[in-house]
C-alpha cells in the first residue's frame, strides 16, 4: 500500500488538538486501504456512473473559442448531480465513513454546494447528516438550505465571526473533537489536517483523469493549458493532478481578487498570503503579522476563504503551477458572457477561470477549463448587483 | 532559574502543602485591558501558576465561552503585546505559561522570535493546543534553547504507546485533557479520568495537571486527589465578566484553594 501524503514540501501536516490525532490516524489507514481495494473502487465507480452521472462531458465551446482566438474545452462538472464537482468528494467520503462504521456525518458549507452534496450522499447511503453553515451564508443561500432540509440533513447556523465559511469549518472541527468516536467529518475542499488534502485530491482526481483522456481523444495531443478556479482548491487539484507529470502542460489556478489585490477585500491566499496554520494545516493563508486570520472576500461564496490547500502552496513554490487572480467585476462579466455565448450559466467560482481566459487568450495549442459548477445558486446574488 | 525549573518549583511548593497546584486560566485583554490586570492581580494572590491565554481569531480547541472571550478581547484591541504586558505583571510573583495557538507562534519571526519575546516577558513556557507531537519538534528545540517549557497535551483518545512518547518529550508538566471535546464546564468529570491520569503520571517525569471541564471547587478537589495540578478556565472567564471581576475570580480561587487543601 502506498502512503497517504501528510506533507507537500513544507506544507500540510496536522495542526489540530491532540484529541483528533487518533481519528486522523484511523482515517489515514482506512483511506490507504480503501483506495486500493477493488471492491471499494468498483462501488465508487458505479456510483460515479449511475448516481453522479460521470463521466461529465468535455465540451468544445465554439463561440467562446472564437472570442478568445483559440480552442477552448469546458470540463462540465456543472452537469454532475447536485450541480458541482463537490459530489465527487462527498460520495467518496461518505462511502468511506460507512466502511469505517461511522454512523454520523458532519460537514461545513459556504455557498451550500458541499452541504447539499454531503446531504445527498448521506441520503443515498442512509447516514445521519449535520451541516454547519454561517448564518450570513444561510441568509444568502436560502435555496440550498432548503435542499439540505429536504434531503434530511440538519443545518446548524454558526453565529461566530463574520458568520461565513471560515467559522463553519471551525464549528465542524469543534463538533468532531467532541464526537470523534461516532462521527466522520466530510471536509469540502482539499484543506484541513492530513490526510484530508490528499483524500479530497484523490477523490477529485477523477475530473482530471477523464479530462485528460477526453482531451487526447478529441485533439490527439495534450492541451497547452489547464485552467481552474482556486478557493480551497479541490476542483483545481482534481483537474491538475493527472497533468502534473506532463511538463509541457501549463497549470493555471485563478484566485479571487475580490475588490482588488491592493484592497484588503480579496481571497488570494496564494497570491497575497503568508505561510501559516489555518484549520489544521500549514499552507499559504491570509493573516495579519501577529498571526490573526483575516476575513477573505469574494463575490463568490466558494472562493471567500482565507486559506488554500497545502498542495497548491507547494505547486506554487515549485513553479509547477502558476496562480493568478481576477476581480469580482471581471468574474461577473465572464458569468454573463458565458450565459450568452454558450447557453451555460456558470457558478461564480468557475466564472473566475473564464474571466482569466478572456484576458489571456491566444498562444499555442488549446485550453481546458474546469467549469466546476453551475450558477443557478448565484442568480439572486448576480441579479441583486 | 529556567522556565521548567520555575514550574517544577511551583508544583513542589504546592505538594509540600499537601495539595495539588492551582492553575487558573485567563484570557489576556478580556473583558478589557484594565479588568484583565485586576484579574491577574487577584490570581497572584491564590494561584500557584497562571495559564495566560493569548487571544486568537480561530481557537479550535476552545468551547463557546473562551472562543467568545477571544473574539471580544480582539475586538477590544487586545494583541500579542497585551498578553506580553499582562505576563510581565504576573511573572514576578507566579510562573506564567501561555496558552497560544500554533499560528501565533509560527507567524512573525517563528518560534525563536516567539520564545525570545516570551522569555523577555518572564514567561516559563507555553501550551500550544494545536501543535501535536509530530509538529512540535522545531518549536520545542527553540523553547529548549531559550529555557522555556513546551507543555504537551494528552487526551482520552491518545493511544498508550503515543502517550508514552508525548510524556518522554514533555517539558514543565503534562496537560491531561479530561474529556473528549473542547474547553468548557461539565457537570461531571468522566469516570475514566483517574485511570488516564495514573497512566500518565507513571510515564511522565514532570508533574501532571488536568484541565477541560473543571468548573467547581469540588471538581478541582476531585482532580487534586489524582493529579499534581488542576486547571480552571471557562468558569473563571465567566467570573471575569462580573461587575467586580477581581472579587469574583478571587473568591472563587480562595474557595477552590481551600477545597484543594481539605480535598
Interface residues (C-beta under 8 A of the other chain):
Chain A: X13 X14 X15 X16 X17 X18 X19 X20 X21 X22 X23 X160 X161 X166 X170 X173 X174 X177 X178 X180 X181 X274 X275 X276 X277 X278 X279 X280 X282 X285 X287 X289 X290 X291 X292 X293 X294
Chain B: X56 X57 X58 X60 X61 X63 X67 X68 X71 X74 X79 X80 X101 X102 X103 X104 X105 X106 X107 X108 X129 X130 X131 X132 X133 X134 X135 X152 X153 X154 X155 X156 X157 X158 X159 X162 X166 X177 X180 X181 X182
